[in-house]
Each structure stands twice: as C-alpha cells, then as structure tokens.
Amino acid sequence: MESSNIMESFASYVSVIVPVYNVETYLVPCIESILCQIYPHFELLLVDDGSTDGSGAICDAVANTDSRIKVIHKPNGGLSDARNHGMRCARGKYITFIDSDDTVTKDFLSILVTKAEEQNADIVQCNFALREEDLHMGTQSELLCDGSEGLRRFLIRDTVYVAACGKLYKRGLFQDVAFPLGRINEDHCTVYKTIYKANKIICIDYALYWHRMRAGSIMHTPFSGKNLELANVADEIRQFLGNEQDTFRQEIDYYEYKIAMILLNALLSSESCKSYPTEKKRLIHTLLSLDGKNPYLSLKDRCINVFLKISPYMYGQSIRHYRKVTSHGA
C-alpha cells in the first residue's frame, strides 16, 4: 500500500523512532517486541547513528522481512541527532521513542493509542519496568491533566516522567521543539516543552516499557564536566516560560534542588571529585539556598540539608561509603 493511502486509511498511524548505535546484543529483542504489536498501523524508523558494530547490518536484514521498517543510515551525531532525524522522516499522527536496548509489551501501542483517541490526549504515558517480570504490573489507574498541571508534576518528579520514552505524542507537539545536540541530558532539556504545550495528558499506572539498566546513566559512568550541564536546565526552563515562570517558581526551585542533589551525589561518588571543587561548592550552595518554606521539601530533604550545613565533608564520606557498599551488592 502506498504511504499516502496508509495515511488516509489510518488516522491513528504511529511513527516508532528507534535510534541505534552499537547495540547488536540487544537490538533484535527490541525490534521483535515492536513488530509483534497487536496494533498494526505503525512505521518503524530505525535510525542507525553510525554504528561500528553489526547493528547497521541487523537493521538492514530485518527491514527486508517487514515493509513497515525504514532504515536510516547516518554519520554518528548522538542520541539527540538520531531522534531529530527520525522525527523529520516520521509520517504518523503520533510519535513514540523506544531506546534500542529496551523492549515493550505487545499491547504497548494498542493501549496508548486507544487512550489517546478516546480522550483526544496529546500525550499518553505508561509506566516503566526495571525487570522484565514486572511488565504489566500496576493498578492501571490514570491521571488526566492539562499541560500546566503536567509541568508542575514533571518539575516535582510526581507521575509525569522526564524520560522521552514510554510516551505517545501527537507529532505536532514537536513543531519547533528538537532534542539538543551534544547534550547528555537531552530528555531533561526537551520533554518539559512538549508537556507544557499539551492540552491533555494521560498517565497510566501500568508498566508496558522495559528499561534495561545498563552502564551509561549518570550514576553508572565516570563523572565529567558534561554531567554538570544538567544544573543549567532549571534556568533554561525559566527562560522558556518567560513571563509565566513565576507561576511555577516553587516547582522550578524544587526541580533545581533535586537536580543539584543528583549531581552532588554523583560527583561525591566519583574518583574525579577533587577535580571539581568549584562545582561542588556551587551544588552545595544551591541545595542550602532553597527556601525552607518550599512546600515540596520532604523531611528527608530537610535532614540532608542539615547534614550538609553541619559537615559537607562527613556528608561526602557517607555518600562514598554508601556507593561502595551498594556496588558490592550489600
């Protein structure tokens, strides 16, 4: 069937975008989980981002077996560049992103598209499973909110997740929105924009997406100056909101606090900690300067702040000890 006829026949057509880079060990299970979807009206865009292993050949091989697959080979440009390239080639009413080492349940698209169509939702989000056996776990309860409430929940880390994956988006949300090139915190820099633009968001407490925990996250790779770019996102959000930023002041301040906590703990756990004395002081200052009246501060947050104020050195020692113990499986 010609692509134009497909689009006319299936108003709920989905573009599934999978960036691929040196993941030959995990790629086939990912692709298979997509091709076995019970919802059939989708295209699978495999964006080979200059892989140097067998990933590109795997993409070409599977494309010969299923007409829904389109392979895009491009020079290496990073995850953001691959996603952006996929979006430029996408034809669907909806877009979803799946990382090439992850898998989804066979009803992933069916459930998300049905919810989107029933409620005319701009974004539908499912839960993640960190173990395969936890897929299809959850209460199946739903949160329905608009973009403003969605942004609040995003900022305070409540229900609306920062991850670009595990969501179905109306493609129009990405008009004038792209993932930033050269950043390692691309989801933090991008997803909040689509959330704020959305008129209706549905979050389903049901795990349909299996996220493999591999080396590569901020807590599992050597700390570098690139990690610290994440500390700038709160100011980027303020700039994006412009005159509306005061409406979300307490939420943005709390978001900035939690990001500073993540970065500080990662830095203190790193062997390169001594190389970033100024950055460490800046992160501690951010944590201690949050208004104590902020309604989102938990008792744990307040206790950590007291600990930091009394002895930053002892706090650092406790973090390093905790990381050492947990890394040995204790």
RODO-2510 file (C-alpha; in nm, 4 decimals, decimal comma):
residues 330
     n   res          X          Y          Z
     1     m     0,0000     0,0000     0,0000
     2     e     0,1333     0,3453    -0,0906
     3     s     0,2282     0,5687     0,2032
     4     s    -0,0319     0,8311     0,1096
     5     n    -0,3052     0,5682     0,1162
     6     i    -0,1803     0,4438     0,4516
     7     m    -0,2120     0,7912     0,5993
     8     e    -0,5617     0,8332     0,4569
     9     s    -0,6737     0,4922     0,5846
    10     f    -0,5276     0,5085     0,9331
    11     a    -0,5803     0,8411     1,1058
    12     s    -0,4073     0,6993     1,4133
    13     y    -0,0880     0,5957     1,2340
    14     v     0,2174     0,5833     1,4648
    15     s     0,5824     0,6526     1,3896
    16     v     0,8044     0,4454     1,6188
    17     i     1,1532     0,6004     1,6317
    18     v     1,4434     0,3831     1,7471
    19     p     1,7934     0,5391     1,7489
    20     v     2,0534     0,2658     1,7003
    21     y     2,4188     0,2839     1,7981
    22     n     2,6382    -0,0197     1,8736
    23     v     2,3692    -0,2305     2,0404
    24     e     2,3897    -0,5528     1,8402
    25     t     2,3450    -0,7616     2,1575
    26     y     2,0078    -0,6044     2,2412
    27     l     1,8746    -0,4801     1,9083
    28     v     1,6904    -0,7901     1,7857
    29     p     1,4748    -0,8305     2,1017
    30     c     1,3887    -0,4601     2,0802
    31     i     1,2813    -0,4826     1,7172
    32     e     1,0896    -0,8061     1,7729
    33     s     0,8920    -0,6520     2,0584
    34     i     0,7837    -0,3729     1,8236
    35     l     0,6982    -0,5907     1,5254
    36     c     0,4749    -0,8163     1,7361
    37     q     0,2468    -0,5271     1,8386
    38     i    -0,1209    -0,6139     1,8238
    39     y    -0,1780    -0,2601     1,6948
    40     p    -0,0623    -0,2876     1,3335
    41     h    -0,0791     0,0673     1,1982
    42     f     0,2742     0,1927     1,2503
    43     e     0,6040     0,2517     1,0795
    44     l     0,9299     0,1587     1,2476
    45     l     1,2124     0,4039     1,1834
    46     l     1,5489     0,2508     1,2703
    47     v     1,8000     0,5356     1,2752
    48     d     2,1484     0,3852     1,2539
    49     d     2,3654     0,6568     1,4053
    50     g     2,6942     0,5484     1,2519
    51     s     2,7221     0,2156     1,4340
    52     t     3,0621     0,0463     1,4135
    53     d     2,9439    -0,2996     1,5198
    54     g     2,6863    -0,5189     1,3460
    55     s     2,3863    -0,3023     1,4359
    56     g     2,3514    -0,1428     1,0924
    57     a     2,3560    -0,4807     0,9200
    58     i     2,0895    -0,6114     1,1590
    59     c     1,8689    -0,3135     1,0727
    60     d     1,9029    -0,3828     0,7003
    61     a     1,8361    -0,7540     0,7453
    62     v     1,5129    -0,7093     0,9399
    63     a     1,3944    -0,4367     0,7026
    64     n     1,3945    -0,6953     0,4245
    65     t     1,1423    -0,9015     0,6210
    66     d     0,8822    -0,6337     0,7047
    67     s     0,7589    -0,3458     0,4898
    68     r     0,6793    -0,1349     0,7967
    69     i     1,0504    -0,0886     0,8671
    70     k     1,2508     0,2013     0,7284
    71     v     1,6250     0,2112     0,7945
    72     i     1,8092     0,5414     0,8004
    73     h     2,1891     0,5259     0,7999
    74     k     2,3642     0,8460     0,9042
    75     p     2,7008     0,9580     1,0414
    76     n     2,7307     0,9447     1,4177
    77     g     2,5764     1,2514     1,5762
    78     g     2,4495     1,1265     1,9118
    79     l     2,1111     1,0294     2,0503
    80     s     1,9527     1,3728     2,0036
    81     d     2,0593     1,3947     1,6405
    82     a     1,9254     1,0454     1,5703
    83     r     1,5879     1,1234     1,7294
    84     n     1,5627     1,4538     1,5434
    85     h     1,6451     1,2793     1,2166
    86     g     1,3768     1,0203     1,2854
    87     m     1,1193     1,2919     1,3527
    88     r     1,1996     1,4627     1,0234
    89     c     1,1238     1,1348     0,8438
    90     a     0,8151     1,0457     1,0513
    91     r     0,4733     1,0366     0,8828
    92     g     0,2475     0,9391     1,1719
    93     k    -0,0144     1,1321     1,3612
    94     y     0,1665     1,0081     1,6717
    95     i     0,5324     0,9599     1,7608
    96     t     0,6889     0,7353     2,0216
    97     f     1,0543     0,6794     2,1067
    98     i     1,1994     0,3433     2,2072
    99     d     1,5638     0,3006     2,3019
   100     s     1,7340     0,0232     2,1082
   101     d     1,8298    -0,1790     2,4158
   102     d     1,4779    -0,1691     2,5640
   103     t     1,1621    -0,3645     2,4820
   104     v     0,7873    -0,3029     2,5002
   105     t     0,4874    -0,5277     2,5607
   106     k     0,2824    -0,6405     2,2621
   107     d    -0,0081    -0,4169     2,3721
   108     f     0,2111    -0,1078     2,4194
   109     l     0,0859     0,0779     2,1128
   110     s    -0,2676    -0,0551     2,1366
   111     i    -0,3199     0,0766     2,4890
   112     l    -0,1540     0,4138     2,4320
   113     v    -0,3276     0,4841     2,1006
   114     t    -0,6681     0,3795     2,2378
   115     k    -0,6301     0,6156     2,5344
   116     a    -0,5148     0,8982     2,3087
   117     e    -0,8053     0,8558     2,0691
   118     e    -1,0714     0,8110     2,3386
   119     q    -0,9671     1,1233     2,5286
   120     n    -0,8162     1,3255     2,2424
   121     a    -0,4983     1,3360     2,4501
   122     d    -0,1771     1,4964     2,3258
   123     i     0,0474     1,2752     2,5406
   124     v    -0,0166     0,9314     2,6867
   125     q     0,2448     0,7916     2,9242
   126     c     0,2820     0,4401     3,0620
   127     n     0,4963     0,3121     3,3473
   128     f     0,8425     0,1599     3,3180
   129     a     0,9525    -0,1809     3,4396
   130     l     1,3128    -0,2213     3,5514
   131     r     1,2788    -0,6007     3,5399
   132     e     1,1075    -0,7939     3,2623
   133     e     0,8937    -0,9808     3,5135
   134     d     0,7437    -0,6505     3,6306
   135     l     0,5843    -0,5743     3,2945
   136     h     0,2046    -0,5410     3,3096
   137     m     0,2325    -0,4535     3,6781
   138     g     0,0426    -0,1581     3,8247
   139     t    -0,3004    -0,0512     3,9366
   140     q    -0,3990     0,0661     3,5851
   141     s    -0,5228     0,3878     3,7440
   142     e    -0,4987     0,7029     3,5315
   143     l    -0,4038     1,0641     3,5849
   144     l    -0,5638     1,3126     3,3472
   145     c    -0,4292     1,6666     3,3471
   146     d    -0,3544     1,9665     3,1284
   147     g    -0,0135     2,0995     3,0313
   148     s     0,0241     2,3320     3,3290
   149     e    -0,0503     2,0598     3,5825
   150     g     0,1657     1,8210     3,3840
   151     l     0,4579     2,0611     3,4013
   152     r     0,4135     2,1013     3,7773
   153     r     0,4231     1,7257     3,8232
   154     f     0,7240     1,6970     3,5922
   155     l     0,9140     1,9541     3,7967
   156     i     0,8390     1,7934     4,1328
   157     r     0,9007     1,4424     3,9960
   158     d     0,5447     1,3247     4,0526
   159     t     0,3835     1,0889     3,7992
   160     v     0,4898     1,2759     3,4833
   161     y     0,8329     1,1404     3,3980
   162     v     1,1309     1,3131     3,2433
   163     a     1,2009     1,0234     3,0031
   164     a     1,1140     1,0800     2,6386
   165     c     1,0480     0,7071     2,6002
   166     g     0,7345     0,5375     2,7316
   167     k     0,5153     0,8144     2,5896
   168     l     0,2943     0,8545     2,2840
   169     y     0,2942     1,2116     2,1493
   170     k     0,0891     1,3899     1,8901
   171     r     0,3541     1,4748     1,6338
   172     g     0,2554     1,8420     1,6303
   173     l     0,3957     1,8872     1,9819
   174     f     0,7445     1,8695     1,8309
   175     q     0,6867     2,1589     1,5958
   176     d     0,9686     2,3995     1,6875
   177     v     1,0910     2,1506     1,9508
   178     a     1,4035     1,9398     1,8983
   179     f     1,6413     1,7431     2,1153
   180     p     1,9588     1,9475     2,1824
   181     l     2,2728     1,8296     2,0083
   182     g     2,5776     1,7476     2,2171
   183     r     2,3912     1,7247     2,5484
   184     i     2,3855     1,4125     2,7656
   185     n     2,0691     1,5257     2,9418
   186     e     1,8571     1,5562     2,6289
   187     d     1,5311     1,4381     2,7873
   188     h     1,5539     1,6966     3,0661
   189     c     1,6089     1,9660     2,8030
   190     t     1,3184     1,8684     2,5791
   191     v     1,0297     1,6757     2,7341
   192     y     0,9070     1,9630     2,9539
   193     k     0,8385     2,1681     2,6394
   194     t     0,6028     1,9076     2,4952
   195     i     0,4323     1,8669     2,8326
   196     y     0,3692     2,2395     2,8659
   197     k     0,2332     2,2589     2,5092
   198     a    -0,0089     1,9694     2,5624
   199     n    -0,3776     2,0362     2,6189
   200     k    -0,4416     1,6941     2,7684
   201     i    -0,2049     1,4371     2,9228
   202     i    -0,2883     1,0852     3,0403
   203     c    -0,0530     0,8921     3,2693
   204     i    -0,1304     0,5230     3,3122
   205     d    -0,0056     0,3339     3,6163
   206     y     0,0718     0,0247     3,4104
   207     a     0,4169    -0,0991     3,3065
   208     l     0,4367    -0,1503     2,9297
   209     y     0,8000    -0,0493     2,8715
   210     w     1,1024    -0,2475     2,9956
   211     h     1,4004    -0,0209     3,0545
   212     r     1,7235    -0,2192     3,0788
   213     m     1,9560    -0,0793     3,3449
   214     r     2,2909    -0,0818     3,1662
   215     a     2,6081     0,1154     3,2221
   216     g     2,5628     0,4595     3,0741
   217     s     2,3460     0,6592     3,3128
   218     i     2,4784     0,9478     3,5170
   219     m     2,5205     0,7193     3,8195
   220     h     2,6973     0,4449     3,6227
   221     t     2,9595     0,6321     3,4212
   222     p     3,2694     0,8322     3,5190
   223     f     3,1742     1,1846     3,6184
   224     s     3,2703     1,4595     3,3744
   225     g     3,2020     1,8255     3,3182
   226     k     2,9267     1,7282     3,0723
   227     n     2,7212     1,5980     3,3638
   228     l     2,7150     1,9460     3,5136
   229     e     2,5220     2,0827     3,2151
   230     l     2,2161     1,9374     3,3849
   231     a     2,2476     2,2051     3,6535
   232     n     2,1596     2,4669     3,3904
   233     v     1,8264     2,3157     3,2888
   234     a     1,6268     2,4964     3,5591
   235     d     1,7377     2,8309     3,4146
   236     e     1,6531     2,7032     3,0660
   237     i     1,3021     2,6226     3,1869
   238     r     1,2684     2,9696     3,3374
   239     q     1,3759     3,1237     3,0072
   240     f     1,1348     2,9022     2,8126
   241     l     0,8414     3,0043     3,0332
   242     g     0,9263     3,3737     3,0217
   243     n     0,6595     3,5772     3,1995
   244     e     0,4902     3,2553     3,3129
   245     q     0,7880     3,1390     3,5195
   246     d     0,6602     3,2981     3,8415
   247     t     0,3557     3,0712     3,8233
   248     f     0,5906     2,7740     3,8606
   249     r     0,8543     2,9366     4,0829
   250     q     0,8365     2,6919     4,3750
   251     e     0,8231     2,3916     4,1431
   252     i     1,1239     2,5072     3,9382
   253     d     1,3196     2,5826     4,2561
   254     y     1,2475     2,2322     4,3832
   255     y     1,3426     2,0796     4,0477
   256     e     1,6722     2,2697     4,0625
   257     y     1,7245     2,1392     4,4168
   258     k     1,6670     1,7744     4,3211
   259     i     1,8961     1,8014     4,0173
   260     a     2,1666     1,9546     4,2354
   261     m     2,1264     1,6635     4,4782
   262     i     2,1632     1,4063     4,1985
   263     l     2,4717     1,5813     4,0629
   264     l     2,6329     1,6318     4,4020
   265     n     2,5887     1,2668     4,4985
   266     a     2,7275     1,1547     4,1617
   267     l     3,0226     1,3899     4,1972
   268     l     3,0993     1,2836     4,5547
   269     s     3,0895     0,9190     4,4434
   270     s     3,3319     0,9841     4,1604
   271     e     3,7069     0,9350     4,1668
   272     s     3,7344     1,2707     3,9897
   273     c     3,5606     1,4592     4,2721
   274     k     3,8747     1,6557     4,3615
   275     s     3,8881     1,7924     4,0078
   276     y     3,5652     1,9893     4,0564
   277     p     3,5965     2,1861     4,3830
   278     t     3,4201     2,4959     4,2496
   279     e     3,1346     2,2939     4,1024
   280     k     3,0932     2,1031     4,4282
   281     k     3,0622     2,4282     4,6219
   282     r     2,8097     2,5580     4,3706
   283     l     2,5927     2,2476     4,4061
   284     i     2,6040     2,2620     4,7849
   285     h     2,5131     2,6308     4,7720
   286     t     2,2122     2,5502     4,5502
   287     l     2,0927     2,2900     4,7995
   288     l     2,1338     2,5090     5,1047
   289     s     1,9838     2,8185     4,9438
   290     l     1,6417     2,6682     4,8699
   291     d     1,3731     2,8489     5,0641
   292     g     1,2915     2,6341     5,3659
   293     k     0,9244     2,7193     5,3156
   294     n     0,9160     2,5406     4,9801
   295     p     0,6155     2,3066     5,0143
   296     y     0,7811     2,0248     4,8197
   297     l     1,0742     1,9777     5,0568
   298     s     1,0379     1,6420     5,2297
   299     l     1,1595     1,5573     5,5785
   300     k     1,4427     1,3629     5,4159
   301     d     1,5399     1,6687     5,2093
   302     r     1,5469     1,8844     5,5209
   303     c     1,7590     1,6310     5,7113
   304     i     2,0076     1,6170     5,4240
   305     n     2,0334     1,9946     5,4245
   306     v     2,1047     1,9948     5,7974
   307     f     2,3725     1,7284     5,7474
   308     l     2,5301     1,9299     5,4632
   309     k     2,5266     2,2508     5,6643
   310     i     2,6924     2,0876     5,9653
   311     s     2,9611     1,8976     5,7745
   312     p     2,9875     1,8768     5,3951
   313     y     3,2929     1,6541     5,4454
   314     m     3,1061     1,3962     5,6537
   315     y     2,8166     1,4036     5,4081
   316     g     3,0601     1,3246     5,1279
   317     q     3,2104     1,0395     5,3271
   318     s     2,8675     0,8895     5,3885
   319     i     2,7788     0,9059     5,0174
   320     r     3,1052     0,7404     4,9164
   321     h     3,0576     0,4685     5,1767
   322     y     2,7008     0,4053     5,0610
   323     r     2,8067     0,3760     4,6957
   324     k     3,0878     0,1383     4,7885
   325     v     2,8592    -0,0866     4,9895
   326     t     2,5797    -0,0966     4,7322
   327     s     2,8223    -0,1572     4,4442
   328     h     2,9255    -0,4800     4,6169
   329     g     2,5659    -0,5986     4,6327
   330     a     2,5171    -0,5445     5,0057
***
